[in-house]
């Protein structure tokens, strides 16, 4: 009887020990599975698992208010939001984000378009270069500065603007990183200062007291115009007497011909369409002043890059490939595809201007960024007293790390 009792007690102890071990194993496995799920559900995702869409405030702070431009500010000591020092070769803080080849963390990117035209990002998606990532159009913009501000606050996942405007936003400690050039100026694509054929305006001095229309203030048109006026000998007070008026791009030509403005700053396909109708002439252009140059870059929030490095890499790769596709493809084929994209997306737009497309204007391979793309505008803003001298160094705030055409030195 005693032997049986001892045997039973031993069996119970063994059974109890086995149960404890099994329970421990289950807990351990459950913990591992939970960690993997949490790592895959990135906070920067554009769509929840139940399929519901994000609101424009998807990157807002927890109390629902949007981030301020300085929320993830780049430190003046040359360190980014991650605290890591920027690289001298222009690879930026994003350099150590993630190795190439990983699956995109986010499969939908919010963005703004431009009426009647196809952006380089939209072209990249159509060509399949962004797959499996999809773009989510949330509306149109007529302003580069507004577009990159929307990127800084998280209303969109990427935005693009003239590099001078990018410099000004970076200087305000906005948490953004320029990642790829997307438009430029060359002998085929340029912006000019146009007047009517019979206008008495012949020189820069003649603009004193006149109205100049452009798509937005504080960007390409304004900075290049003031640069020209300065080079032509106008004083700061005389330049102040030139009135700048912001108008939608599609209204600039009409406003010039109707006499509402004396000069129109227009470029690219809008310019070529206006020139075909005749009756206008150019006083000067950005190409006359600077030759060929990369004029604008796409920017992405530092936080988004940190949390979604593979998505960032895929986006930049797609844009870079689309830039090269445009260089290698007959212009007639490019125009036909642009018209097809516009007609099929159903935004009730006029696609007639795309037949004037000639070039993206991007210099260099795949939209690679260089220090000079920003330094020219940093120097000008410093001379104008709009930027503290020595505050910004280009290689400390942009990155080429995600561009497949980038070769480390």
N, C-alpha and C positions, 0 to 999 in steps of 0.2 A: 504493500500500500504506500509506504514511504517512498519506495523507488518510483512508483507510478506518479506520485505527487511531484517529486523532483523533476521527473522527465517532462511532466506537463508544464511546470514552472519554467523550465528551460526553453520549451517550445514557444511559450507565450512571449518570453523575453526576445527570442530570435525573431518571432513574428513582428513584435513591436519595433525592434531595431530596423527590420526590413522596411516597415511602413514609414518610419522616419526618413530613411534614406530615399525612398521613392518620392515622398512629399518634397524633400529638399531638391531632388532632381527636377521635379515639375516646376517648382518656384524658380529655379535657376534658368530653365528653358524659357519660361514665361517672361522673365526679366530680359533675356537676350532678345526675344522677339519684339518686346515693347521698345527697346532701344533702337532697333533697326527701323521700326515704323516711324518713330519720332524723327530719326535722321532723314528719312525720305520725305517727310511732310514739311517742306521748307516754308517759312513764313512769307517768302516773296512770291508764292504761287499765285497765279492769276485766276485760278478756278478751284473752288473747294471740291472735295470728293463727291459731294451730293449733286454736283453739277451747277450749283448756284453761282452767279457771276459776282465778281468783286465790285465794289463801288469805287468811285474815283479816289476815295481816301484809303485805298488798300495799304498804302505805305505810311499812313498817319500814325501819330503817337497814340499810346493806349487810351488816352482820355478823349480821343476822337478828333483832336485838333491837328492840323497839318504841321509837319516839321517846319521850322524856320530855316532860312538859308544857312544858318550857322549850327544846326543841330548836330551834324557829324563833321564839323569843320576840319579843314586841313590845317594842321598846326603850322605856325610860322617857322618852326625849326626844321621844316621840310619833311615832317612825318604825316602820314595819312591817318584815316580813321582807325586803321588797324594798329597804329603806333609804330609800324615798320618804316624805316628810312627809305625814301625814294631812291631809285637807281639813276646814275648819271647817264645811262644809255637811252633814257626815255622809256624804259619798260615799266616804270611806275610802281605804286604799291600793290597793284594787282598781280605782279609778277609771280608771287608764290601762291596764288589762289588755288590752283589745282592742276594736275597733270592733264595733258591732252588725251582725248579718247573716251572720257566718261560720258554717261547718259545725261541729257539736259535735265536739270532739276525742275524747271518751269517750262510748260509747253504752250503758253499763250503770253504774248507781249502786247500791252496796250500802247497805242500810238495815235498821233494826229497826222492827217494827210493835208494835201494842198489841192484845192479845186482845179479840175481840168488838167491835172498833171499826174505823173506816176513817180513816186519817190524811189530812190535806189533800194530802200528796204522792201517796198512793195514789189519791185522788180525781182529782187532776190527770192522772195516767197514764191512768186509766179514761176520762176525757173527751177524751183525745188531745192534751192540751196539752203533754205532754213529748216527743211523737214528734219524731225517731226514737229518743229515749232511752228505755230500759227500766229499771225498778227490779228489783233482785235482793234479795228478802227473805232475811235470814240468821238470823232468829229474832225473838222478842218481848222487850220490856223492860217493866218497871213503874216505871222511874226515869228522869226527865229528866236528872239529873246523870250517871248511868251512860251515857246515850245520847250526851251531848255529849263525855264523856270518850272514848268509843269513836270519835267523830269526830276528836278531837284526836290519838289514836294511830294513826288510819288504818284501824281495824278496820271502820268504815263510812265512806261518803263524805259523809254529812250526818247531823246529829242535832239534836234539838230539846229545849229545856228552858225552865223558868221563868226570867225575866230576872234574878232575883236570883242564881240558880245560875250563869247565864252570866257575870255580873259577877265572881263568886268565881273561876271558872275563868280568865277573862281576867286577873284580878289575879295569878294564879299563873304568868303568862307563857305560858299555853298558846297554841299557834300556830293560833288559830281566829279567824274573822270572822263575826259575825252578819250575815245577808244578807236575811232577810225575816221578818216576824211571822207566826205560824201559828195562834195561839189567843189569846183574850182573855176579859175579863169584862164582862158587861153585865146588863141586867135579865132576860134570858132564859137566860144561862149564867153560873153563879156557883158558888163553893165556900163551904160553910157548916160551922159547928162544931155537930154534932148530938148530942143526948142522947135517952134514952128519954122518952116523954111524961110518965111519973110519976117521973122522976129528981129528986132533991132539988137538983141543980145548977141554979141560976138565973142566977148572975152569974160574971164572970171570977174573982173571989176564991174561988169554990167549986171551981175547978180545982186549987187547991193540994193536993198529995198525991194527985192523981188521975192516971189513965192516959189519954193521948190517942193514938188511932191515926190514921195517915196513910200514904199510899202510899210515901213515901220521906222521909228526913231531909235537911235542908239545902236544901230547895226551896220550892215555892209554899206548901204546907201549913204548914210550920214557921215560915217567915219572916212570913207573914200572921198566924198565931196569936200569935206573940210580939209582933208589932206591936200587936195588939188588947189583949193582956194588959198591955202597957206603957201604952197609952192609957187603960186602965181603972184605972191607978194601982198595979199590982203592982211591987214592987221587983225588982231583978235576982236577989236571993236567993230571993224567992218564986217567980219564974219558973223558977228551977232546980229547985224542988220539984214542978214539973209534969213527969211522966214521959212522954216521947214514944216511941211504938212504931211501927216500920215494918211495914206489912202490905200484901199484894197488894190492889189496889183492889176486886177481886171479893169479898174476905173481910172488908172493913171493916164493912159493914152486919151481917153474920152475927155478927161478933165483938162488936159493940155490943149486939145483941139477946141474945147469949149471956152477956153480963156479963164477957167477957174484958177489955174496955176500957170506960171511963166516957164517953168522948167520941170521936166519929168525924169526921174531916175528910173530907168527901166532896163531890163536885161533878158538874156536867154531867149526863150521862144516868144515871150511877150514882145520883146524888142524887135525880133525878126518879123513878126506878124504886123507890127506897126510900120516898119520900114517898107514892107511890101505895098502898103496902102499909099505910101509916099507923103510928101508935104512936111516932113520933119528932117532935122539934121542933128548930128552929135557935136557937142562942144569939146568933149574929152571923154575918156573911159578909164576904167580900172586897169585894163590891159595896157593902155598908153602909159599909165603911171608906174605900174609894177611888173609888167610882163606876165608870164604864166606863173600861177601860184595856186596852192590849195587854199580855198577860201573858207570852208566850213567843216565842222566835225560833228559827229554824233556823240552825245554824252550819256552816261548811265550813272545812277546813284552808286556811291561807294558801298553802301550797305547791300544793295542788290548784287553787285559784283562779288562781294565777300560770301554771300549766302548762295549765289547761283553762278559759280564760275564756269561751269560747263555750258549753261545756257548762254552766258556772255560770249564764250568762245565760239559757239555755233552761230550766234548772231553776227559777230564781227567777221567770221569766216564767210558767211553767206553774202554780206555786203561787199567784202573784198573780191569775191568771185564774180559778183554781178558787175562790179566796176570793170574788171578785166573782160567780161563778156561784152560789154558795150564797146570796148576798144577794138575787139576782134570781130565784131558782127557788123555787116553792112548796115548803114544808117537807115536804109529803107525798111529792112527787116525789124530794126529796133522800133521805128515809128509805127509799123503795123501792129507790133505786139503791144505798145503803149495804148493805141486806140482800142484794141481788143480788150485790154484790162479795164479801161475806163468804161467802155460800153457794157461790159459784163457785170461790173460791181454795183450797178443800179443806184447811183447817187444823183442822177438827173443833172449831169454836167455836160458842158460843151467840150468835146474832144478835138476840136478843129486845130487848136494850137500845137498839138503834138507833131503835126506834119513839118514843123519848123525845127524840130530837135536836130542838133548837130553833134553835141558832145556833152559828157558830164563835166568836163573841164578838170577832172582830178589828175594831178601830176603824180608821177611815180607809180610804183607797183601796188595794186590792191588797196589804195587809200592809206598807205603808211604815213604816219605823222612825223614831222621833223620839228626841231626847235624853232627854225625860222618861220614856220607857219604861224607861230604865236609871237615870236620876238619882235617882229616888225610892228605889231599893234601894241605890244607892251611899251616899246620905245615911244610910240606916238602918244599913248595915253599918259606916260610919265612926263613928256614934254608939255602936254596940255594941262598938267596939274591934276589929272583925274585919277592918277595912280601913284602911290608912294614909290619913289625910286628904290629899286633893289628888292621890292617886296616879293615879286614873283620870278621864278626861274622855270622856263618851260618844261625841262626834263623832270621836274619835281611834281607836275600835276597831270601829265598825260601818260598813256601807255600804248605800246605796240605789241604787248605780250600775247594778246589773243589773236593777232593777225597771222595767218599762215605764211605770209610772205616776209615776215620779220626774221632776220637772222641776227642772233646775239653776237656781240663783238667779243 
